[in-house]
Amino acid sequence: MPPPVNATHARVRPWTARIRSWIARGTASIRGADPSVRGMLWASLAGLTFSVLNVVMRRLSIELDPFQTQFLRYLAGVLVLLPVMLRNGLASYVPNDLGGQFWRGAVHTCGLLVWFLALPRVSLADTTAIGFTGPIFMMLGAAVVFGEPMRWDRWLAALLGFVGVMIVVGAGLGGTAGYYNLLMLASSPLFAASFLIMKALTRTERPAVIVVWQSLTVSLFSLPFALVNWSWPDSVQWGLFLVSGVLGSAGHYCMTRAFRVADVSATQPAKFLDLVWAALLGWIFFGDHPTRATLLGGGLILGVTIWLARRESRAGN
């Protein structure tokens, strides 16, 4: 005979209350942390989200034209965000700096055109690792454009993280995909410029406004390239595009929050954790077993990120 419903609820309540208590304590700890640490946490969450997104995008860019994949990925972002925009009122998403939003969209589109052209021909691990050159460009740009302080520990963390990346992809740059690896590498300074513009926009715009206008402007600028070799997606591909819209919007929101609470330079070393996410996702979804180089480079990257987080926390006290 099954137990009474009330008795079952009585056993479940303590667990749900305990979970809510854990979440509340964790949220309070994050809110009370140093801004640089909170920025790194937001950047780490963004990296995990983008790593999952890369898995979806790689599959779609192999099945469809890469430029069409780029357009539909950002159009899906607009469709996903539309119900939220209608609920909050479209007037609340009118930007204070319309020109800045379009400049950011144009620069980001240029980076995406190069990135999507190389994506079908570069492995997920190499795609992720090559993207780690972005923090170097971003920290240099932030120091020049915004005058952000570049302390020795941030430089050291960035350089050691870059060494970890080179351990992973050093051999791959000389293989048959070397040309496309270099093409993928060329997208890094363009994405760095896009994120620096985003950092400037956070001074006058809410994160939600920046995310919405990125999807709108990239969709607009990508449409002409998508129409060249257009083919209609099937139902599964449409579903994956909607998933990509959710993941992309969530990832850019997390990155915007990271830039809002901390210096660009402080958040970038957390990006090196993306290699850990890529190795795990490759093993889960594709059965890829991490090589010794991946484990060694990933261990170095993880250790450097934790070390810098501890130093940022102490520096803020």
N, C-alpha and C positions, 0 to 999 in steps of 0.2 A: 504494500500500500504506500503510495507516494506521500511525502511529508506535506503538511498543510502549507498553503501558499504563504501565509503570514510567517510561518517558521522559516521558510526558505528566504523570504525577504529579510528577516532578522539576521540570518547568517551573512547575507550579501552586503547589508548596510555597513558593517564595520570595515569591509574591504574597500567599498567605494569611498567611504569617509577617509580611509587611510590614503588612498590614491589621491583624492582631492587635497589632502593635507600635504602630501609630497609635492604635488604640482604647485601649491601655494608657496611652500617654502623655497622651492627651486626658482619660482618667478621672483620672489622677494630678494633672493640672493643675487640673481642676475641684475635686477634693478639697482641694487645697492653696490654693484661692482664698479670698478674704475671704468670710465668711458672707453679707454683703449681696449680693455678686456671685453666689454660689451660689444664693441665694434668687431673684434675678432670672432666672437661667438656668432654674430649675425653673418659675418663673411664666411664662416665655416658652414653654417646652415645653407647659405646661398650656394657654396661649392658642392654640397651634397645634392641639392636640387638640380643644379646644372649638370652634374654627372649622370643622374638618371635621365635628364633631358637628352644628353648626348647619345645615350643608348637608343632612344626612340628616333632621334634625328638621323643617326647613321643608317638605321634600317630603312627609313623613308627615302633618304637621299640615294640609296642604292636602287630602290624600286621605281622612283620617279625622278624627273629632272631636278638637279640640285637647286636651281634658282626658283623653280615652282615650289619646291619644299620650303625654301626660305620664306617666300611670300605667304604660303598657307599657314606656316607656323605662327607668323605674327598676326595674320588675319584671325586665326583661332584665338590668339590672345585678346584681340578686340572683342570677339564674340563672347568669350568667357567673362570679360570685365563689364560688358554692356548691362547685364542685370543689376550689378552693383552701382553703376553709374546712374541708371534710371531711378533706382531706389533713393540714392542720395541727392539726385537732381543734377542735370547736366551742367548747370551754371557753376556748381562747385568744382568742376574740372576745367574751367577756363584758366589758362596759365597766365602768370604775371609776365613771363618772358617768352612770348611766342617765337621770336626769332631764335632764341637759344634752344628751344625745343626742336625746331626744324634743323638747326645746325647739328645738334646731337644726333637726330635721326639720319641725316645725310652721312655723317662720318661713320656711324654704326653700320649703316647699309653697305658702305664701301668695305668695311672689315668683313661683313657677312658674305659678300659676293666672293671674296678671296677664300674665306673659310669653307663655305659650302662647295666651292669648286674642288677643293682638296679633300673634303671629308670622305667621299665614297672610296678613296684610294689610300687612305691613311688609317692605320689601326686605332682602336679606341684608346689604348694605352699611350700611343705616340701622340694622338690628338690632345689628350689631357696634359701630357708632359710638356709638349711644345708650348701649350698655352701658359705654362708657368713662367715663360720669359716675360709675360705681361707685367708682373710686379716690378721688374727692373725698370721698364719704361715708365711705369706709373710713378714710382718713387722719384725718378729723375725729373719727370714732368711736374710733380707736385712741389718739388724743391724749387724749380725754376719759376713756375707760374704762380703758386700760392705762397712761396716762401716758407713752406713747412720745415721744421727742424729735422735734419737727418742725423740723429745720434749714431754713435759708432755701433751700438748693439743692433739697431735696425738694419744698418748696412751689412753687418756681419751675418744676421739672420737671413737676409735676402741672398747674399753670396753663397752661404752654406746650403741654403735651399736650392739655389741654382746648381750647385755641385751635385746635390742629390738627384736633380733632374737629369743632368748630363750622365750620371752613372746609369740611369735607366735607358736613355735614348741614344747614347753615344754611338753604338753600333748601327742603330736604325737609320741614322742620317746618311750613312754611306751605302745603303742598300738600293734595291730597284725603285723603291718609293722615295728616294732622296729628293727628286725634283718636287714632288708634292709635299714632302716634309718642309722643304724650304718655302714653298708657297704658303703652307699653313703658318710657318714662322712669320711670314710677311704680314699676316693679319694682326699679330700681337701689338705693334705700335699703333695701329688704327683703333683697336679696341681700347688701348690705354688712353688715347686721346678722347674717345667717347666717354669713358668713365671719369676722366678729369672734367669734361664738360658737365657730366652729371653731378660731380662734387660741387661745381660752381652753382648749378641750379638748385641744390638743396638749401642754399641760403635764402631763396625767395619762394620755393615751391614745396608743396607737400609731397612725400614719397609716392602716394597714390597718383597724383597728377603726373609725375615724371614717368611712372610705369605706363599709364594710359597713353600718353603722348608718344612714348617710344614705340608702342605697338602701332599706333596710328601712322606715324611718319615713316617707319620702316616698311609697313604694308604699302604705303603710297609710293615710295621710291623703288620698291622691289617689283611692283606690278609689271612694268614694261619688260623686265628681264624674264619674268615668269611666263609671259604670253608667247615667247618665241617658240618654245617646245612644249606647249601645254597638252596634258592628257588628264582625263578625269579620274580622280582616285576612286577606289572601291570603298565599300562600307567599313571594312576594317581600317583602311588607311584614314578615312574621315575620323573614325574614333580615335586613332592615334594622334591625329592633328589636334583634336580637342584636348587630349591629355597633355600634349606639348604646350598648348595655350595656357593651361593651368600651371604646369611646371615652370614655364618661362616667366609668366607674370609673378609667380611666387618667388622665383629666384632673383629677379630684378628688384622686387620689393625688399627682400632681405638685404641685398647689396646696397640699396639706397638707404635703408635704415643704418647699415654699418657706416656709410660715409657721413650720415647725419650726426652720429654720436662721437666719431673719432676721426683723427687724421687719416688720409689715404695711406700714408706710409705705415701707420700702425696696423692697418687691417690687412695689408697685402701678404705678409708671410703666412697668414692662415690659409691662403689659396693653395699653398703647397700640400695641404691635407687632401686636396682633390685626387692626388695620386693614390692615396689609400682607398678613397671611395671607388675610383676606377678599377683598382685591382679586385676589390670585393665584388663589384657589379659584373666585371668580366668573368669572374669565377661562377657567380650565381646564374647569370643568364646565358653565357656562352661556353662554360666549362673551361675557361682559360686558367691555367695554373700559373701563379706569379713566379717569375724567374728569380734567381738569387740576386741579380742586379736590381730587380723591382723591390725585393724585400730590403736590400741594403739601402738603396736610395730612399725608399719610403720610410725606413726607420730613422735615417738621418733627418729627413724632412719633418717627421713627427716630433722628434726630439728637439729640433730647433724651434718649432712652433710653440711647444710647451714652455721651453726656456724663455722665449721672448714674452709670452703671456705673463709669466711670473715676474719678469723684470718690469713690464708695463704696469702691473698691479702695484709693485713696490714703488715705482716712480710716481704713481698717483697719490700715494699716502703721505 
